[in-house]
Amino acid sequence: MAALGVAETAMRAGLGKLFAVVEDYPELKADQSFQHLQHRITDLENSISDRREVYNESVNNNNVRIEQFPDAVIANFFRFKAFELLEFEDEELKDVSIKELFN
């Protein structure tokens, strides 16, 4: 799960650089294919965010249930363990600053 957080942070930084470069090329920015790519990337980012929320909700439900009776009896018998939530540092969640990338 830690590697997933690192990969998502790297993806966000890379996309920030890509969009910063595009700002210098108005023809590319106006191109319909690139606009479609931007839309697809935004959809992908939203999908990743949604999946992270679903995962964290499932982990939270699991962690609560393995501590409640009678589920705790079954969880102990089968040695079910609590999972870690997928969390990111505040630094990883903030918007990418284009100025910082090119200074």
FENGI-V837016 format. One line per field, one symbol per residue. psi: psi as a letter, one per 40 degrees, with the letter a starting at -180 (. if undefined). burial: b if it has 24 or more other ideal C-beta (glycine too) atoms within 12 Angstrom, else e. A space follows every 50 residues. Layout:
psi = ???
burial = ???
This chain:
psi = dddddddddddddddddddddddegddddehddddddddddddddddddd dddddddddddddddeeihedddddddefiiiiiihiiidddeiihhddd de.
burial = eeeeeeebeeebeebbeebeeeeeeeeeeeeeeeeeeeeeeeeeeeebee ebeeeeeeeeeeeeebeeeeeeeeeeeeeeeeeeebeeeeeeeeebeeee eee
